[in-house]
Amino acid sequence: MPDGLESENCMGPKMRRIKRLLQTVVFSLFVCMVGFLTGCAGSPGMTVNEVDQQHHHAIHSTWLMFQEDIDAILMLDQPSRLTPMYTR
């Protein structure tokens, strides 16, 4: 038998699970690092400041839409019988 197969067969099921989990964690960290390191690679011809403004605008508008959705779910975007004014 080749040495690789013998060493793999010698591991118990618990060790194989731990090895598989460790491989998954290392791969996930690698994918995250690549994503962080290539953050601005998709915006050629733009300065760092322009990219930051674009990211801030996207996050801010997404946050406002999220707040509007929560207000609609909790029915805070409509006047109630207690007050004739909107809460926002």
OpenMM code with the backbone's topology and positions (N, CA, C; nanometers):
from openmm import Vec3, app, unit

residues = "MET PRO ASP GLY LEU GLU SER GLU ASN CYS MET GLY PRO LYS MET ARG ARG ILE LYS ARG LEU LEU GLN THR VAL VAL PHE SER LEU PHE VAL CYS MET VAL GLY PHE LEU THR GLY CYS ALA GLY SER PRO GLY MET THR VAL ASN GLU VAL ASP GLN GLN HIS HIS HIS ALA ILE HIS SER THR TRP LEU MET PHE GLN GLU ASP ILE ASP ALA ILE LEU MET LEU ASP GLN PRO SER ARG LEU THR PRO MET TYR THR ARG".split()
positions = [
    Vec3(0.0849, -0.1191, 0.0000),
    Vec3(0.0000, 0.0000, 0.0000),
    Vec3(0.0889, 0.1247, 0.0000),
    Vec3(0.0470, 0.2258, -0.0733),
    Vec3(0.1218, 0.3515, -0.0659),
    Vec3(0.1094, 0.4150, 0.0719),
    Vec3(0.2100, 0.4930, 0.1077),
    Vec3(0.2129, 0.5539, 0.2409),
    Vec3(0.0934, 0.6453, 0.2647),
    Vec3(0.0455, 0.7176, 0.1616),
    Vec3(-0.0665, 0.8101, 0.1785),
    Vec3(-0.1938, 0.7384, 0.2199),
    Vec3(-0.2193, 0.6223, 0.1623),
    Vec3(-0.3411, 0.5482, 0.1954),
    Vec3(-0.3336, 0.4896, 0.3356),
    Vec3(-0.2151, 0.4428, 0.3758),
    Vec3(-0.2015, 0.3859, 0.5093),
    Vec3(-0.2266, 0.4915, 0.6167),
    Vec3(-0.1701, 0.6085, 0.5964),
    Vec3(-0.1869, 0.7114, 0.6985),
    Vec3(-0.3321, 0.7594, 0.7039),
    Vec3(-0.4009, 0.7599, 0.5888),
    Vec3(-0.5407, 0.8032, 0.5894),
    Vec3(-0.6299, 0.6985, 0.6557),
    Vec3(-0.5993, 0.5714, 0.6356),
    Vec3(-0.6786, 0.4649, 0.6961),
    Vec3(-0.6545, 0.4549, 0.8455),
    Vec3(-0.5387, 0.5024, 0.8943),
    Vec3(-0.5075, 0.4938, 1.0362),
    Vec3(-0.5848, 0.5955, 1.1190),
    Vec3(-0.6337, 0.7009, 1.0536),
    Vec3(-0.7076, 0.8027, 1.1285),
    Vec3(-0.8470, 0.7505, 1.1604),
    Vec3(-0.8931, 0.7827, 1.2782),
    Vec3(-1.0271, 0.7459, 1.3155),
    Vec3(-1.1284, 0.8427, 1.2557),
    Vec3(-1.2573, 0.8136, 1.2701),
    Vec3(-1.3601, 0.9004, 1.2127),
    Vec3(-1.3607, 1.0400, 1.2743),
    Vec3(-1.3259, 1.0481, 1.4034),
    Vec3(-1.3231, 1.1787, 1.4681),
    Vec3(-1.2102, 1.2647, 1.4125),
    Vec3(-1.0937, 1.2041, 1.3897),
    Vec3(-0.9814, 1.2778, 1.3338),
    Vec3(-1.0098, 1.3218, 1.1907),
    Vec3(-1.0791, 1.2366, 1.1136),
    Vec3(-1.1148, 1.2753, 0.9767),
    Vec3(-1.2107, 1.3939, 0.9769),
    Vec3(-1.3047, 1.3970, 1.0705),
    Vec3(-1.3976, 1.5105, 1.0806),
    Vec3(-1.3232, 1.6377, 1.1181),
    Vec3(-1.2291, 1.6259, 1.2115),
    Vec3(-1.1510, 1.7424, 1.2528),
    Vec3(-1.0657, 1.7920, 1.1364),
    Vec3(-1.0057, 1.6994, 1.0631),
    Vec3(-0.9233, 1.7371, 0.9479),
    Vec3(-1.0091, 1.8056, 0.8425),
    Vec3(-1.1261, 1.7532, 0.8164),
    Vec3(-1.2167, 1.8118, 0.7166),
    Vec3(-1.2625, 1.9512, 0.7614),
    Vec3(-1.2922, 1.9669, 0.8892),
    Vec3(-1.3334, 2.0968, 0.9423),
    Vec3(-1.2195, 2.1983, 0.9297),
    Vec3(-1.0986, 2.1555, 0.9615),
    Vec3(-0.9829, 2.2433, 0.9505),
    Vec3(-0.9596, 2.2848, 0.8053),
    Vec3(-0.9735, 2.1916, 0.7121),
    Vec3(-0.9590, 2.2252, 0.5708),
    Vec3(-1.0653, 2.3255, 0.5268),
    Vec3(-1.1871, 2.3086, 0.5733),
    Vec3(-1.2956, 2.4000, 0.5381),
    Vec3(-1.2704, 2.5390, 0.5938),
    Vec3(-1.2234, 2.5481, 0.7170),
    Vec3(-1.1953, 2.6778, 0.7788),
    Vec3(-1.0818, 2.7480, 0.7050),
    Vec3(-0.9764, 2.6750, 0.6729),
    Vec3(-0.8626, 2.7342, 0.6017),
    Vec3(-0.9066, 2.7831, 0.4642),
    Vec3(-0.9862, 2.7042, 0.3938),
    Vec3(-1.0346, 2.7451, 0.2622),
    Vec3(-1.1238, 2.8684, 0.2729),
    Vec3(-1.2112, 2.8731, 0.3729),
    Vec3(-1.2986, 2.9887, 0.3922),
    Vec3(-1.2180, 3.1147, 0.4220),
    Vec3(-1.1179, 3.1034, 0.5072),
    Vec3(-1.0315, 3.2180, 0.5368),
    Vec3(-0.9580, 3.2649, 0.4122),
    Vec3(-0.9128, 3.1720, 0.3310),
    Vec3(-0.8450, 3.2071, 0.2072),
    Vec3(-0.9376, 3.2830, 0.1134),
    Vec3(-1.0609, 3.2372, 0.0988),
    Vec3(-1.1571, 3.3047, 0.0125),
    Vec3(-1.1878, 3.4446, 0.0652),
    Vec3(-1.2027, 3.4594, 0.1958),
    Vec3(-1.2270, 3.5918, 0.2546),
    Vec3(-1.1083, 3.6847, 0.2321),
    Vec3(-0.9873, 3.6354, 0.2492),
    Vec3(-0.8685, 3.7184, 0.2281),
    Vec3(-0.8595, 3.7652, 0.0828),
    Vec3(-0.8880, 3.6757, -0.0112),
    Vec3(-0.8855, 3.7146, -0.1521),
    Vec3(-0.9915, 3.8213, -0.1775),
    Vec3(-1.1084, 3.8061, -0.1194),
    Vec3(-1.2138, 3.9054, -0.1360),
    Vec3(-1.1753, 4.0403, -0.0791),
    Vec3(-1.1130, 4.0418, 0.0365),
    Vec3(-1.0713, 4.1684, 0.0976),
    Vec3(-0.9568, 4.2341, 0.0204),
    Vec3(-0.8641, 4.1524, -0.0271),
    Vec3(-0.7486, 4.2079, -0.0962),
    Vec3(-0.7822, 4.2614, -0.2353),
    Vec3(-0.8884, 4.2108, -0.2961),
    Vec3(-0.9275, 4.2574, -0.4291),
    Vec3(-1.0487, 4.3495, -0.4218),
    Vec3(-1.0665, 4.4161, -0.3125),
    Vec3(-1.1856, 4.4981, -0.2919),
    Vec3(-1.2113, 4.6028, -0.3972),
    Vec3(-1.1094, 4.6746, -0.4442),
    Vec3(-1.1279, 4.7825, -0.5413),
    Vec3(-1.0808, 4.7424, -0.6798),
    Vec3(-1.0567, 4.6167, -0.7037),
    Vec3(-1.0041, 4.5745, -0.8334),
    Vec3(-1.1076, 4.5907, -0.9445),
    Vec3(-1.2351, 4.5926, -0.9112),
    Vec3(-1.3391, 4.6024, -1.0118),
    Vec3(-1.3775, 4.7442, -1.0458),
    Vec3(-1.2999, 4.8440, -1.0067),
    Vec3(-1.3344, 4.9831, -1.0353),
    Vec3(-1.2150, 5.0563, -1.0965),
    Vec3(-1.1810, 5.0226, -1.2204),
    Vec3(-1.0671, 5.0898, -1.2832),
    Vec3(-1.1017, 5.2340, -1.3184),
    Vec3(-1.0039, 5.3211, -1.3107),
    Vec3(-1.0236, 5.4605, -1.3460),
    Vec3(-1.0870, 5.5438, -1.2375),
    Vec3(-1.1082, 5.4875, -1.1202),
    Vec3(-1.1687, 5.5613, -1.0095),
    Vec3(-1.0652, 5.5764, -0.8986),
    Vec3(-1.0701, 5.6895, -0.8323),
    Vec3(-0.9797, 5.7098, -0.7193),
    Vec3(-1.0343, 5.6368, -0.5975),
    Vec3(-0.9519, 5.6228, -0.4977),
    Vec3(-0.9942, 5.5569, -0.3742),
    Vec3(-1.1078, 5.6354, -0.3093),
    Vec3(-1.0989, 5.7681, -0.3156),
    Vec3(-1.2022, 5.8523, -0.2568),
    Vec3(-1.3366, 5.8315, -0.3276),
    Vec3(-1.3359, 5.8204, -0.4611),
    Vec3(-1.4596, 5.7971, -0.5350),
    Vec3(-1.5198, 5.6615, -0.5006),
    Vec3(-1.4345, 5.5617, -0.4864),
    Vec3(-1.4833, 5.4281, -0.4494),
    Vec3(-1.5433, 5.4321, -0.3097),
    Vec3(-1.4771, 5.5023, -0.2161),
    Vec3(-1.5306, 5.5143, -0.0800),
    Vec3(-1.6649, 5.5855, -0.0798),
    Vec3(-1.6790, 5.6912, -0.1602),
    Vec3(-1.8074, 5.7624, -0.1680),
    Vec3(-1.9151, 5.6719, -0.2245),
    Vec3(-1.8799, 5.5935, -0.3255),
    Vec3(-1.9771, 5.5019, -0.3856),
    Vec3(-2.0211, 5.3952, -0.2843),
    Vec3(-1.9248, 5.3414, -0.2098),
    Vec3(-1.9578, 5.2411, -0.1079),
    Vec3(-2.0455, 5.3031, 0.0011),
    Vec3(-2.0108, 5.4243, 0.0454),
    Vec3(-2.0903, 5.4912, 0.1484),
    Vec3(-2.2321, 5.5161, 0.0987),
    Vec3(-2.2458, 5.5595, -0.0248),
    Vec3(-2.3791, 5.5853, -0.0802),
    Vec3(-2.4609, 5.4563, -0.0878),
    Vec3(-2.3973, 5.3473, -0.1315),
    Vec3(-2.4675, 5.2193, -0.1416),
    Vec3(-2.5120, 5.1701, -0.0046),
    Vec3(-2.4245, 5.1793, 0.0934),
    Vec3(-2.4595, 5.1336, 0.2286),
    Vec3(-2.5681, 5.2217, 0.2887),
    Vec3(-2.5577, 5.3534, 0.2677),
    Vec3(-2.6559, 5.4458, 0.3237),
    Vec3(-2.7938, 5.4239, 0.2613),
    Vec3(-2.8002, 5.4092, 0.1300),
    Vec3(-2.9297, 5.3886, 0.0657),
    Vec3(-2.9895, 5.2527, 0.1034),
    Vec3(-2.9039, 5.1514, 0.1173),
    Vec3(-2.9533, 5.0201, 0.1604),
    Vec3(-3.0079, 5.0281, 0.3019),
    Vec3(-2.9403, 5.1019, 0.3897),
    Vec3(-2.9870, 5.1179, 0.5264),
    Vec3(-3.1217, 5.1904, 0.5305),
    Vec3(-3.1392, 5.2937, 0.4473),
    Vec3(-3.2669, 5.3650, 0.4430),
    Vec3(-3.3793, 5.2747, 0.3944),
    Vec3(-3.3525, 5.1933, 0.2933),
    Vec3(-3.4550, 5.0991, 0.2452),
    Vec3(-3.4889, 4.9977, 0.3533),
    Vec3(-3.3887, 4.9530, 0.4264),
    Vec3(-3.4115, 4.8587, 0.5356),
    Vec3(-3.5002, 4.9212, 0.6435),
    Vec3(-3.4728, 5.0480, 0.6787),
    Vec3(-3.5541, 5.1171, 0.7782),
    Vec3(-3.6981, 5.1331, 0.7291),
    Vec3(-3.7157, 5.1644, 0.6017),
    Vec3(-3.8506, 5.1785, 0.5467),
    Vec3(-3.9254, 5.0465, 0.5511),
    Vec3(-3.8557, 4.9355, 0.5235),
    Vec3(-3.9194, 4.8045, 0.5309),
    Vec3(-3.9618, 4.7717, 0.6735),
    Vec3(-3.8765, 4.8005, 0.7702),
    Vec3(-3.9109, 4.7751, 0.9104),
    Vec3(-4.0293, 4.8612, 0.9523),
    Vec3(-4.0293, 4.9885, 0.9102),
    Vec3(-4.1419, 5.0761, 0.9420),
    Vec3(-4.2714, 5.0240, 0.8811),
    Vec3(-4.2645, 4.9718, 0.7603),
    Vec3(-4.3837, 4.9171, 0.6965),
    Vec3(-4.4319, 4.7919, 0.7691),
    Vec3(-4.3392, 4.7078, 0.8135),
    Vec3(-4.3775, 4.5865, 0.8856),
    Vec3(-4.4452, 4.6223, 1.0180),
    Vec3(-4.3880, 4.7192, 1.0894),
    Vec3(-4.4434, 4.7593, 1.2191),
    Vec3(-4.5548, 4.8624, 1.2056),
    Vec3(-4.5894, 4.8963, 1.0807),
    Vec3(-4.6955, 4.9922, 1.0477),
    Vec3(-4.6689, 5.1282, 1.1116),
    Vec3(-4.5428, 5.1690, 1.1124),
    Vec3(-4.5062, 5.3005, 1.1631),
    Vec3(-4.5059, 5.4047, 1.0520),
    Vec3(-4.5238, 5.3608, 0.9276),
    Vec3(-4.5206, 5.4546, 0.8170),
    Vec3(-4.6579, 5.5139, 0.7863),
    Vec3(-4.7592, 5.4723, 0.8626),
    Vec3(-4.8947, 5.5232, 0.8437),
    Vec3(-4.9411, 5.5911, 0.9714),
    Vec3(-5.0246, 5.6944, 0.9576),
    Vec3(-5.0754, 5.7569, 1.0799),
    Vec3(-5.1708, 5.6619, 1.1538),
    Vec3(-5.1682, 5.6691, 1.2835),
    Vec3(-5.2588, 5.5853, 1.3619),
    Vec3(-5.3789, 5.6685, 1.4049),
    Vec3(-5.4661, 5.6076, 1.4814),
    Vec3(-5.5825, 5.6810, 1.5322),
    Vec3(-5.5423, 5.7781, 1.6430),
    Vec3(-5.4230, 5.7636, 1.6961),
    Vec3(-5.3810, 5.8481, 1.8066),
    Vec3(-5.3267, 5.9821, 1.7597),
    Vec3(-5.2694, 5.9870, 1.6419),
    Vec3(-5.2106, 6.1123, 1.5941),
    Vec3(-5.2332, 6.1267, 1.4452),
    Vec3(-5.2561, 6.2460, 1.3969),
    Vec3(-5.2759, 6.2651, 1.2535),
    Vec3(-5.1442, 6.2790, 1.1766),
    Vec3(-5.0296, 6.2773, 1.2471),
    Vec3(-4.9005, 6.2990, 1.1825),
    Vec3(-4.8254, 6.1671, 1.1637),
    Vec3(-4.7386, 6.1665, 1.0653),
    Vec3(-4.6500, 6.0533, 1.0448),
    Vec3(-4.5428, 6.0530, 1.1524),
    Vec3(-4.4918, 5.9343, 1.1835),
    Vec3(-4.3868, 5.9271, 1.2839),
    Vec3(-4.2520, 5.9630, 1.2246),
    Vec3(-4.2415, 5.9617, 1.0960),
    Vec3(-4.1152, 5.9994, 1.0347),
    Vec3(-4.1411, 6.0959, 0.9238),
] * unit.nanometer
topology = app.Topology()
chain = topology.addChain("A")
for resn in residues:
    res = topology.addResidue(resn, chain)
    for name in ("N", "CA", "C"):
        topology.addAtom(name, app.Element.getBySymbol(name[0]), res)
